Amino acid sequence: MSDQKEVIGSLLDDLAAEVVVLEPGDLMTYGDVLSRLEQLSIICDGAGEPLLARLSDSLKAHLEAMILGEYQDQDKGVQALSEGVAMGQSVFRGESDATALQGFLAAYNMPGAEELAAGAAPQAGADRPAPAAEAPEAEAAPPPAEAEPFTPEDEELLSGFVAEALEHLESIEVNTLLLEDSPQDQEALNAVFRPFHTIKGVSGFLNLQDINHLAHALENLLDQARSGSLIIESVAIDIILAGVDVLRQMINESQAAASERRPRTAFDTASLEARIEQVINSAGETEAEAAPAQAKPEAPPLGELLVSDGIPPEAVEQALSRQKEGALRPLGELLVHEGAAKPSQVAGALKTQKAMSQPQAKSLAVQEVKIDTVKLDNLLDMVGELVIAGSMVRANPNVQAISDRKLVADLGQLSRITTELQKTTMSMRMVPIKQTFQKMVRVVRDTAKKRGRKVALELEGEGTEIDRNMVEKFYDPLMHMVRNSVDHGIESPEERLAAGKPEEGTVVLAAYHKGGNVCIEIRDDGNGLDRERIVAKALENEIITEEDLENLGEEEAYHLIFKPGFSTAEVVTEISGRGVGMDVVQRTIDELRGKVEISSELGKGTTFIIALPLTLAIIDGMVVEVGVERFILPTISVAESLRPNEKDYSTVQGRGEMIMIRGSLLPLIRLHGIVGVEPSQRNPWEALLVVVEHHGQKRCLLVDRLVGRQEVVIKSLGESLKGVKVVAGGAIMGDGRVGLILDVEGVFRAHEGRRG
């Protein structure tokens, strides 16, 4: 059996499984079934299955009518779908013919019944009328009706539509940018067209008229490209991306209006729809010129392929003559009916012909199961509790006193299983960063266009996985920094040529794992950071003093750009400004328990490396002991630990206690004084120091003992302890005691407050 036959069989089986559990009115599943029917139609067209192609188109038109509310009896509609898929499986197995299919279509008044009754089943690849789903009318849509408040019943349907539609828009954005690079790529074109079609259909069912009309207009534009009347160029790309932005605003407004039980705010899309219409009309004027560019390589006639496969030429000529005399059957069917060719020979020739004329059909997508994120978080919490409970059982003195080998082995096995279960559960929260990175392609394109730059974005490590909650919070800071790299990092083409650089600048966005963290690297080959200008501006704005310059390292100087309101830009642009909003970037990274490293060379470029924990649910910490209490320091903030010599200890007027470490004076923070615990040791040379780093600044924390490194599940301390700035959360240790997770920035601030 050919590859395409296997795909058809698999698609029919998947459809059968979906329609069995399909509930009337389930719009999201309607959309999934519609997409699968479209796949089936395309593949059947190329595989020489005209009856299945006709059935697929009829079922698509039927389902679209159900989505738009034109088919009122949803129960009967679902029954028709179920019977239609069963009919498709019967046709595929050779158990039903055109007569049976015509009877089914006529029974449910579906399009195509008259065509089959006349004996005009379409030949594979031949032109045949496409249903409304494939060829939307080009007439301008009527103006949208006034929006009405949502009912509680609508809200449930709308929430599913919003989630799916926003995913579709992200997909459209990525594929549109691919289409800009390869305008002839039919796969990318279809990948942009299909989501617009789904959004149009479901929004019409929900009476979101403005969304429906704009999606319909954009669908018309893309349909012109699919038919070869329009070449997708820069102007069309700009319009599609602008349409994505407006649709996103409309969809978000719909969700807000539904949650607030108010009418939706109307959007005026007349100007955008006029631009779309202008591009469509101009395409008609230049169609003759564009046609050669759209021409596809012609495949040889089916007869030639069959003759090359050993079919007698006279048999092919005779069959062609019968067609000219009025025979309605396709050439392949005539040859098989007369015994001149085997079905496998005809199928093979059709497959070869299709492969030579257009790209092969896409492989089926990996099946996924959508799970409520609240359930996923609850599962992770329960697994964390299971791990803690297991640790407490093993640490119980009564259990440890039992000298039973089997018990020890069983406890070890239980520990391995719970650890593996925790890792598996954690992996369910992880998503590749690829989707976030791909969104930056649009950011770079738009920013470069506005600023008159030529910039290439290179993506590395797109498969690197990160906590899904972290991706959502990290998107805005990443977008701001990428914009900055283009806006203020990359020079204009003239400046680059004058400096001996290529006129096109490069921004590299990379992701990789390092030391138990996810590192996001943003580097450019632009101007670089000017340390002298940064320091001068910081002095001018009184962010630092002349005394601070003595111990101000290069990276500390670069970190000044993250101070609120700091900017060295002479002209503030509408897009970005290094320092304008960078404090928000830093604050978000702090909330994610991450840190930023900066390296730069003037005239050569800048590199930002953002290190983030793999997940927000578990912290990799260094457990320290102060008196009888245990505290946890985030490992990402720990630089080193040591026991100093007495001669390295000193006090400096105005700066307090200091420790000399490898030629640098670092402030000493007595942790017991911050947390209010009686220590075992008060002299630094008799205790231990942990050097911690935050925003390029280092301090020494005085502790009694290092317990070790440990991964712990973060627990909230509740509303009553939210005001405790030095504590970020808590964790249950292996012995059942609670350990407090320290906030390094809060400890630094508390120390400054006590010293002041």
N, C-alpha and C positions, 0 to 999 in steps of 0.2 A: 504494500500500500504506500502511495506517495506521501511525502511530508505534508502537502496541503490537505490530503484526505484525512490524515491523522489530526491535523489542526481542526478541520471541520467537525470530525467526530467528537473531539474534546470540547469544542465550543457548544455543540448540541447537548452534550452531557452536563456541562456547567449550567446551561440555560434550564435544562430539565430540573436540576437540583434547586435552582433559584425560584422558579415559578411554583414549585410544590409548596414552598413556605411563604410565597408572596401574599401579603395582606392587602386588601383593597385600600387605596389611598396612600400607600407607603411610597411617597415621592422619591425618597433617596434610592430605594431599591428599584423603582421604575427607571431612574437614571442609569443605574448599573446595567439593567436588562437592555435598555436602549443602546448603550455603548457596545454591549456584546452582540446585539443584533446587527449593528453597523459593521463590526468586525466580520461577522459571518457573511454579510452581503458582499463586502469587498473581496474576501477570500474565495467565496463561491463563484464570483465573477471571473476570477483568474484561474479557477480550477475546472472550468467546464461543467458547472452544475447550475444550468439556467433555472430549473424548477426551484432549487433551494434558494437561489438568488432572488427569484420572484417572491417566494414565501417570506424571506427575510425582509424585503422592502414592504410587503403588505403588513407584516406584523409591526414593523417600525411605524408606519403611518397610523395603524390602529392604536399603538401605545402612545404616540404623540397626541392623538385625539383624547385619550384618557387623561394625559397630563394637563392638557389645556382645558379640560372640563367639557369638551365637545361631546364626549361619550359619557352619558349620565350614569348608566348602570355599571358601576365599578366592579361589582361582583361578577356580572356577566362578562365584563371586559377581561378580568383575570382568568375566568374559565376559558375564554377564547384564546388567550395567550397560552395557557396550559395545553389545550388541544392542538394549537398551532405548532408548538414545540414537539409534541408527540407526532404530529404529521410530518414534521421535518425529519425526525429520526426514522420514520417509516420510509420516506422518500430516499433517505441516505442509504438505508439497507436494501433498497430496491423492491420494497413490498408495496409501495403505492406509486401511481403514475400521475400524469397530468390531469386525467379525468377526476381522480380522487381529490387532487389538490384544488381543482376548479370547484368541485362540490363544496369543499370546506370553506373556501373564500366566499362563495355565493351565500352559504348559510349564515355567515356573520357579516355579510355586506361589506367585505373588504375589497380594496382596489386590486385589480389584476384578474378578477374572475372572468370578465368579458373577454379580455385578451386571450386567456387560456381556452375559453369556450370557442373562440374563433380559430384555435389551433396555431396561435402565433406566439408560442413560448420563445422568449428572447434567447438568442445564441450568446454564449459566453463572450464577453468583451464587446458585444454590439451595443450600439446606442439604444437606450430605452428610456422612457420617461422616468425621471427620478422622483421619489416622493417628496413631500414638502420638507422633510428633514434634510434632504440633500440639496435642493434647489430652491431656496427661499425667494419669494417674489421680490422684485426690485423696486416695487412702488414704495413711495415714502409712507411711513407708518403714520396713523392719525395722532394728533396731540394727546398726551396722557390725560386720563381723567383725574379729577381731584382726589387726592389721597384720603382714605378713611381710616379711623382708628382700628387697631387690630383687636380681634376678640381673643380670649384665652385659648380657644381651639386653634386659631391661626398661629399663636405664639409657639406652640409645640412644633408645628410644621416648619415655621420660619427658622427656628434654632437649627434644625437639621440643614435647611437650605443655606443658611449663612455659613456654616462650617464648610460645607461642600463647595459653595461658590467661591469662598476665599481661597481654598486649595486650588480650584480651577484657575483663578486669576494668577496665582503664583506660577502655575504650570504654563499659562499663556505667556507670561512675562519672559520666562526662561526660553521657551521655544521661539518667541518672536525675535529675541536677540540672536538665536541660532539661525533663524530665517534671514536676518539681515546679512549674515556672512555667506549664506548659501540660498539665494532666492529661488533656485530651481529644485530645492529639496522638498519633494512631495510629502515625505514623512513628517517633516517639521510643519509644513503648511496644514496638513490634516490635524496635527497635534494642537494647532492654534484654533482651527475651525471648530472641532468637536466640542471643546468646553464652552465656547460661546453659544453653540446650539443648545447645549444642556441648560445653561443659565437662562437662555431665552424661553425655553419650554416651561421650566419649573416656575420662573418668575411670572409667566402669563397665568399659570394655574393659581398662583397666590395673589393675582391681581396687582402685582407690582409693575404698573404699566410703564413708568419711565425707564426702569431697568430693562423691561422686555423690549421696548422700542430701540434703545441704544444698542443692546445686544443684537437685535435684529439687523440694525444698520451695519454694524461691524461684521456680522455674518454675511451680509450681502457683499461687502467689500472683499472678504476672503473667498467667497464663492466665485467672484470674478477672476481671482487669481487661480483658483482650482480649475476653472474652465479654460485658462490660458489667455483670457482677455486682458489681464493686468499683470504686470511684473511688479513684485514687491520691492520697492526701493525706499530710500531714506524718508521721503514724505509720508508714504503709507505706514512705515514703521513708527514714525512719530505719532501718527493719528491712532494707531492701534494701542500704543503705550499710553497715550492720553486717555483713550477710552477705558483702559484697564484702571487708571487712577480714578476716573469719575465713577466707574461701576463700583470700585472698592468703597468710595465715599458713600454712594447710595446704599450699598448693602449694610455698611456699618450704621448708617442713619436708620435703616429699617429695623435693625436689631435694637437700637437705642429707643426708637419710638414704641416698639412692641413692649419692651421692659417697663417703659414709663406710662403705658396705656394712653398714648397721645397720637394725633395724626402725624404722618410722616412729613418732613420738610420737603417741599418740591424742589427739583433740580431743573435748571434750564439747560438743556443739551442741544438747543437749536443750532448754535454756532458750530458745535462739534459735528452734528449730523450733516450740516451744510458742507463742511470740509470733506466728510466721507463721500457725499454725493458728488462733489466736485472731482474727487479722485476717480470715482467710478465713471463719470461722464468723460473725463479726459482719457480714460483707458480705452473707451470706445473709439475715440478719434485716432488713437495711435495703435489700434489693434493690428493693422496691417504691418506696421513696422515691428511690432513686438512679436508677431507670430514666429519668425525664424528663430528668435531666442528661446521660444517656448517649445520648439519642435522636439519631439522625442525620437530616438532611434527607431526606425521602422523594423518590425520583425518580419521575416519571410512569411508568405502565405502558408496556411495550414497544409494545403495540398503538397507544396514543395517539401515540407518537413516529413510528411507521410511517405512521399516517394523516396526520400533519402533513407527512410527506415525500412524500405523493402516492399512497400505497397505498389502494385503494378500501376504505371502511369495511365493506362487505358481505363482502369477502374475508377481512378480519380476523375478523369475527364468525363466519364459517363455520369458520375454522381453530380458533377458541376453542371452538366447539361440538363439533368433532371431538375436541379434547383432553378435554372433559367426558365424551364418550362412551367414552373409554378409550385414545385415541391417546397413545403414549408419547413421541412426538417433541416437541422444543421448538417454540414458536410460529414462530420464525424459519425453522426447517427445513421446517415444513409449508407455509409461504407460498412458500418457494423451490421446493419439490417440485411445488407446484401451478402454478408460473409466475406467481404474483401479485406476487412481489417479487424483486428482484435480490439476489444475495449481498452486494454492496457496500452496498445500502440497509440490510439487516439488520445488517451489521457496524457501519455508521455509527451506527445507532440504539442498538445495544448499547454502543458506545463513549460516546455521549452520556449514556445512562442510568447507566453506571458512574461517569462524571466528576461527575454530579450527586449521587451518593449517597455517595461517599467520595473521599479525596485520591487523586491520580494516583500511579501507581507510581513508585518512585525510579528515577532514571537509573542506568545501570551504573557501577560504580566503575572508576577508572583502574587499569589493569593494572600491577603492579609485579613486579620480579624481586628475590628475596632473595639477597644475597651475603654470604659469610662475611666478617666485619669484618677478620680477619687478612689475608685476600687483598687487601682494599681498602687496608689500611695498607701492605702490601708493594708494591702498585702505586704508591702515593704516594711511597714511598721510592725506588723505581726511577726514577720520573719526576724526582724531585729530583736523583738521581745523573746523569740524562741532562742536566738543565739545567746542573749544575756542569761536567760533561764538555764540553758545548758552550762554556761560558765559558772553560774552560782551553784549548780548541783555538783560539778566537779570540784569546786573550791570548798564545799561543805566539809568540815573536819571529820564528821561522822562517816562520810563516804570515803574520805581519804584514809581513814583508819582501817577500812576493810581490805584485807589482803587476798582478794579473789581475782585471779588472772582473767577469768572470763568477763567479770564486771569491768575490769580495766580495758579489755579489748572492745567490749560493747560500747563503753563510754567513748572510746577513741573513734569507733565507727560512727556513732551518733554525731560526734563533733565534726567529722569529715563531711557527713551528709548535710548537716545544717550550714556548714561553711559554703558547700557547693550550692545549696539552695539559695543562700544569701547572694552569692555571685550571680546566679541565674536571674534572680529577681531584680538585682541591680541592673543587669544588662537589658532588661525590659524597659527601663527608663532611658536607655541610651539611644541616641539617634545620630546618624552621620551629619557632619557639619556641612555637607555638600550643598543642601538647599539654601542655607544661610549665605554661603559663599557665592552661589550663583546669583542671588539677589544683588550682590555688590557689582555685578557686571552692568546692571542698569544704572546704579549709582555713579559708577565711573563714566559711563557713556554720557549721562545727562550733565554731570559736573564739567567734564571736559568740553562738551559742546557749548555750555554757557560761558566758560572762561577762555574759549579759543585755544585750548590745548590739544595736543595729539598724544593720547595715552593708551598704552596696551596693558591690560590686566592679566596677570598670570596667576593661576590657581594651583596650589600644591597641597597634597594630603587631604583631599576632599572626603575620603572615606573615614577620616578620624572621627571617633564617636565621642559624644559629650552628653551630659544630662539634659533631657528635653526642657526642664524648667529653666536651666541655665541659658539655653539657646534663646528662649523668649526674652529674657532680661538683657542678654548681651547684644541683641541685634542693634539697638539704637546707638550704644557707644561705638560698636564696630563701624556702623555706617558713618558716624561723625568723623572717626579717625581716617577712614578711607577717603572721605570727602576732603579732609584737610590735606592728605597726601597729594591729591590732585590739584586742589585749589592753591595751596601755599607751598607745597613741596616741589611739584613739577613746574619748571619754567615754561615760558612761551616758546614756540618753535624758533623764533628769531634769537632769543637769549641762549637757547641750547646750541644752536649752530655757531653762535659767536664764541661759546665756551668750548667748542670742539666736540660737542656731544651730538648724537643723532637727534633729529628734530622730534622724533616720537619718544616720549618718556615711558618708563616702565614702573608699574606698581605691582609688587608681588604679595599675594595673600597666601600664607602657608599655615598648616596646622600639623602638629605632631605631638606624641607623648614623650615626656621627659621627667624622670624622677617622680613618677606617680601623679603628675599633673598633665593637663592639656595646655600646650603652648600655642598661642595664636600670634603669628609674626606678620607685621605689616612693614614692608620696606620699599623705599623708592630710590630712584637715582637722580633726585632733584637737587635743590639748593643745600639741604642740610640745615641744622640748627646753628645759629650764631650765638655762642656762649656769651660773648661780650655784650651783645645787645640785650640778651635775656637778663643778665645781671644788672645792667644799667637801668633797664625798665623796672626791675624788682626794687632797686634802690629808690627810684623815682616815686614808685607807688607805695613805698615804706613797707614792702613785704618782708624785706630783710634789712639789717643794719650793717654798717661798716665793720663792726666786730664779727659779724657772722661770716664775713668773707675769708677770715683766717682759716677756718676749717671747712669751707665750702668746696666739696669735690665736684668733679665734672658732671657726674650723674645727678647729684643733688641739685646742681645748677639747672640741668635740663628739666628736672621735676618741678621747677618753679612754674612751668607753663600750665600746670594743673591747678594753680592757685585761682580762687574765684576772681573773675574780672581781669585776669592777666592776659595781655596780648601785645605782641611786638609789631603787629600789622599796622602799616601806615594808613591803609584804606580798609574799612570794614566792609566785607561783601555780604550779599544776601545768602550766600551758600554756607560759609564757614569762616573760621578765624582761629588760628592756634591760640588757645587760651579762652576764647569766647565759647563757653560750653564745655571746655575740657575739665572743669571742676566737676561737672555732672558725670562725665566719663569716669573720672577717678572715684567718685562716690559709688557709682554702680559697680565698679570692679571691687571696691572695698566690701560692698554688700555680698558679693559673690565669693568673698574670702580669697581674692586674687591679688596679684601685684604686677607692676609694670616696670620693665627694664628698658632704658633708652640708650642707644649708641648713635653717634652722628659724626660725620666728617664734612666740614664746610665745603660746599661746592661738589660733593660726591653723593650725598644722600643721607637718609635717616632710617633707622630701624627701631621699631617698637616691638617688644616681646611681652605679651600678656600671658602670664601663667595663672591658670585657674585649676581648682580641684576637679577631679573627674565627676564628682557628684555633690549635690548640696545636702544629701541625706546622711552622709558619713564623712567624718573628718579624720584625716591622718594627723595625729597629734603626738607631741612629746609630753609625757606625763612627768611632772615635777612634784616634789614634796616640800611643803613649808610647814614646819611644826608637825601637827598630826593630820593636816589636811593635804589633799592631792588636787593639783590643778593641771589643766591641759593647755599647752601652747600649740597653735597650728604649726605644723612642721614647715610649711611654706615660709613662715616668718623667722624660723630659727637659722642663724648663720653658723654658730659653733657654741661649744661649752668648754669651760676651762676653770682651773683653780689658780688665781694669780699669786704672784709673790707680794710680800708685804711692801716692798720698795716700789711696786707699781701703783700703789694706792696713794692718792693725794686729794687735797681739797683746793678748789679755785674760787676766789672771791667772785660772787655774783653768779657762779655756775654750779656750786655745790660739790658733792663728792665725785671724783673722776678716777678712772682706771686706765693706765697706759697699756694698750695692746698693740704690739708690733708697730710702735712709733706713732699711734693715733690715740688721742685722749677721748674716751667715751664716758658719758654720764653714767653714774651708778644709780639704779632704782632698787630700793629695798622693798621687795614684793610683800614682805610681812606687814610693812607699814601701810601699804595700799589696801590689803585685804583684811587687816585687823586680826592677824594670827600671831601668837607667840612663837618665835623661831627657835630652833635648836642651836644655831650659831649666829652670831652677830658680826664677827669679823670676816671680811671678804676672803682673806687668805686662809681661813679655816673652813669656809663653806664652798659653794660652787657658783659660778657665774654662767648665765646663758645669754649669749649675744643675740638680740633680736633686731630685725630690720623692718622699717615701715616707711614707705615713700622716700627711700634713699637715705633715711636717718637710722643710725644704729644706737642702741642703748644696751647696758648690761643689767640683767635682772639677777638679784641675789636670791638664791634658793638653797635649801638644805641638802637635797639629794635628787639625782635623776633616777626615776623609776624605769623608764624605757619608752620606746616608740610603740604606739598602739593605734589601731583604727577603731573609732567608737561611733555609735549611732547618736546623732544630735537630738536632744530633747529640748523642747521649749520650757522656759521657767515660769511661764504664765504671765498674766497681765500685771500682777502685783510687783514683779521684779523687773519690769521693762525699763524702769528708770535707772537701774544699776548699770552705769556706762562701762565699767571695766569687765563685765561678764557678757559673753555672746550667747551662752546657752549652757546646758548641762549634759552629762552622760552617766549612765549607770555602769560602773566598773565591774570587773569579773567577780569581785567579792561582794557585790550587791550595794556597795557604797556609791554615793553620788560624787562625781568629780565635776568641778566648774570649768568651763571652757573660757579662757581669757581672751578679751578683745585687746589686741596689742595697741591699737590706736588709743583706746580708752585708758589703758595703763599709762601711756605716754602723757596724755592730757591730765590725768589725775596727778602724776608726778610733777608736772609743770605747775598745776594749781597749788599743790602742797609747798613747792619751793617758792612760789610767788607770794 
